[in-house]
Amino acid sequence: MMRQRTSTRLGESRLMDTEELRAYTNLGRNNAMKLGEEIGAKVKIGKRVLWDRIKIDQYFNELTGV
């Protein structure tokens, strides 16, 4: 049985889980994970897979020319 994680964030953290990545990119689970892996934003800590918000922002900034 999986334990439910509780959010105790003070602000936006640098690393986000897959559900947060989906919401942040407005993509489905598979496409969000594929994008994150392709741009090198995947961070594994133990069994957890997290995504680096800064790398994702840099990718979108380059993509949009911001």
PEZI-V104690 format. One record per run of one state. SS is the DSSP state (~ for helix, > for strand, _ for the rest). FROM is the first residue (numbers start at 0). LEN is the number of residues. If there is no record, write none. Layout:
BEGIN
ss;from;len
SS;FROM;LEN
SS;FROM;LEN
END
This chain:
BEGIN
ss;from;len
_;0;14
>;14;2
_;16;1
~;17;8
_;25;3
~;28;10
_;38;3
>;41;4
_;45;2
>;47;5
~;52;12
_;64;2
END
